[in-house]
Amino acid sequence: MNYSWNRPLENLPEEMTTIWSCVKEECNGWIRASFSFNEVPICSHCKSSMISSKKILPILISSDQQIKLHRKNQRTGAIS
């Protein structure tokens, strides 16, 4: 049997995303701004303050329908 739902998605589209980054150099903590509940969050790793910045990240796919559509587009793109 072929369980295609279990394979990782490849070639996900990316976009510039606003994030919160930890101010400590030795800490690599960050969080997407859209996932933060506070105006200025605290780093969950080291409890330091965070600053707003940007990072290129994969676009989040939020539903099964979007995942199926993305996989279908991958298959048709690989065939052509």
Secondary structure, DSSP 4 states (H G I P E B T S, - for coil): ---GGGSPP-S--EEEEEEEEES-TT---EEEGGG--SSS-B-TTT--BEEEEEEEEEPPP-SHHHHHHHHHHHHHHHH-
